[in-house]
Amino acid sequence: MLERHQLPLRPVLPGFAIAWIVIISGTSVALSLLFACVTPFVALAAVSAVMLPRRIAVATVLLAWLANQIVGYLVLGYPQTWDSYAWGLAIGVAAFASLVAALGMFRLATAVPATVIGAFIAGFVAYEGVLFVATTVLPSGDGAFSASVVADILLINVLAAIGLICLHAGVAAGGALVAGRPEPALPQS
């Protein structure tokens, strides 16, 4: 079991960081195809914030968002209009706000499960908050923030977060690809 001081996990093999970014970006593509407009960026951001070093987490969220936009415009046929591009940008800003909020949970000295849950909740609030603010200047459909829509988005993100955590835990359990932060050195007497 991981302890708080062991997060985020660090790659033992240099290629693991790149592999994890590819896995998350690939997951983003798959989830974009599956859910179209409801890619679980909160899950991607929260899991990346908790499990990865900051720079890798930032790169992961950026590539996941770019992959989502490429799939949306080139495969799913998102409309090529100013408001569609603006919503894509707003979603990117929301994804990074989610990451920043999730990273903020590391300032709290809590156990691993509380950190993961707190990162997810903080990320979800930040993500939905940015998108809600975007509705003040961008066109949106009626009910875009209805309780049922927000609950569906929450459910998709929770399921995706659980899947990503299980995937990462499975790889980490192998121990060959990742290791926790080194134990703090004990003072010599």
C-alpha positions in Angstrom: 0.0 0.0 0.0 1.3 3.4 -0.8 1.9 6.0 1.8 1.3 9.8 1.4 5.0 10.6 1.0 5.3 8.1 -1.9 3.0 10.2 -4.2 3.3 11.1 -6.9 4.9 8.0 -8.3 8.1 8.5 -10.3 9.2 6.5 -13.3 12.0 4.0 -12.7 12.4 3.4 -16.4 12.8 6.6 -18.5 10.2 5.4 -21.1 7.5 4.9 -18.5 6.7 8.6 -18.3 6.2 8.8 -22.0 4.2 5.5 -22.0 1.9 6.9 -19.3 1.3 10.0 -21.3 0.5 7.9 -24.4 -1.8 5.7 -22.3 -3.7 8.7 -21.0 -3.9 10.4 -24.4 -5.0 7.1 -25.9 -7.6 6.8 -23.2 -8.8 10.4 -24.0 -9.2 9.4 -27.7 -11.1 6.3 -26.8 -13.3 8.1 -24.3 -13.8 10.9 -26.8 -15.1 8.4 -29.3 -17.3 6.7 -26.7 -18.7 9.8 -25.0 -18.2 12.5 -27.7 -18.7 15.7 -25.8 -18.2 14.3 -22.3 -14.5 13.3 -22.2 -13.8 12.8 -18.5 -11.1 15.5 -18.1 -11.7 15.7 -14.4 -10.7 12.0 -14.0 -7.7 12.5 -16.3 -6.6 15.6 -14.4 -7.1 14.2 -10.9 -5.4 10.9 -11.5 -2.5 12.6 -13.3 -2.2 15.1 -10.5 -2.1 12.4 -7.8 -0.1 9.8 -9.6 2.4 11.7 -11.7 5.1 14.4 -11.2 3.7 17.9 -12.0 5.4 18.3 -15.4 4.2 15.0 -16.6 0.7 15.7 -15.3 0.6 19.0 -17.2 1.9 17.3 -20.4 -0.7 14.5 -20.0 -3.6 16.9 -19.6 -2.5 19.0 -22.6 -2.1 16.0 -24.8 -5.4 14.5 -23.7 -7.1 17.8 -24.5 -5.4 18.0 -27.9 -6.3 14.4 -28.7 -9.9 15.1 -27.8 -10.0 18.2 -30.0 -8.4 16.3 -32.9 -10.9 13.4 -32.6 -13.8 15.9 -32.3 -13.0 17.9 -35.3 -11.5 15.2 -37.6 -13.5 12.1 -36.7 -16.7 13.2 -34.9 -17.4 16.2 -37.2 -17.6 18.9 -34.6 -18.9 22.1 -36.3 -16.2 24.4 -37.6 -17.7 27.6 -36.1 -16.3 30.2 -33.8 -18.5 29.1 -30.8 -17.4 25.5 -31.3 -13.7 26.5 -31.2 -14.4 28.8 -28.2 -16.0 25.9 -26.4 -13.1 23.7 -27.2 -10.8 26.3 -25.7 -13.1 26.7 -22.7 -12.9 22.9 -22.1 -9.1 23.1 -22.3 -9.1 25.9 -19.7 -11.5 23.9 -17.5 -9.3 20.8 -17.8 -6.2 22.8 -16.6 -8.3 24.4 -13.9 -9.2 20.9 -12.8 -5.5 19.9 -12.8 -4.5 23.0 -10.8 -7.3 22.4 -8.2 -6.3 18.7 -7.9 -2.6 19.6 -7.5 -3.7 22.0 -4.7 -4.8 19.0 -2.6 -1.1 18.1 -2.0 -0.8 21.1 0.3 -3.1 19.2 2.7 -1.5 16.6 4.9 -4.0 13.8 4.4 -3.9 10.1 3.8 -3.8 8.7 0.2 -7.5 7.9 -0.2 -8.4 11.4 1.1 -6.0 13.0 -1.2 -7.3 11.1 -4.2 -10.9 11.9 -3.3 -10.1 15.5 -2.5 -8.2 16.0 -5.8 -11.2 14.6 -7.7 -13.8 16.7 -5.9 -11.7 19.9 -6.2 -11.0 19.1 -9.9 -14.7 18.5 -10.6 -15.8 21.8 -8.9 -13.1 23.7 -10.8 -14.0 22.1 -14.2 -17.7 22.6 -13.9 -17.1 26.2 -12.5 -15.1 27.2 -15.5 -17.6 25.8 -17.9 -20.5 27.4 -16.0 -18.7 30.8 -16.3 -18.1 30.2 -20.0 -21.9 30.0 -20.5 -22.1 33.7 -19.6 -20.3 34.6 -22.9 -20.7 31.5 -25.1 -24.0 30.0 -26.4 -25.1 26.8 -24.6 -28.2 24.6 -24.6 -30.9 24.8 -22.1 -30.3 22.5 -19.2 -26.5 22.2 -19.9 -26.1 22.4 -16.1 -29.2 20.7 -15.0 -28.9 18.3 -12.1 -29.2 15.2 -14.4 -26.5 16.4 -16.9 -24.1 17.3 -14.1 -24.8 13.9 -12.4 -24.1 12.1 -15.7 -20.8 14.0 -16.1 -19.9 13.2 -12.5 -20.7 9.5 -13.0 -18.6 9.2 -16.2 -15.7 10.9 -14.5 -16.0 8.7 -11.4 -16.0 5.6 -13.5 -13.0 6.8 -15.6 -11.1 7.8 -12.4 -11.6 4.3 -10.9 -10.5 2.7 -14.2 -7.4 4.9 -14.4 -6.5 4.3 -10.8 -6.8 0.6 -11.2 -4.7 0.7 -14.3 -2.0 2.7 -12.6 -2.1 0.6 -9.4 -1.8 -2.5 -11.5 1.3 -1.1 -13.2 2.7 0.2 -9.9 2.1 -3.2 -8.2 4.5 -4.7 -10.8 7.1 -2.4 -9.2 9.4 -2.7 -12.2 8.1 0.5 -13.9 7.3 2.9 -11.1 8.4 3.5 -7.6 7.2 5.7 -4.8 9.3 8.7 -3.7 12.3 7.5 -1.7 11.8 7.2 2.1 12.9 10.4 3.9 16.4 9.9 5.4 16.4 9.4 9.2 18.7 11.7 11.1 21.9 10.0 12.2 22.5 9.9 16.0 
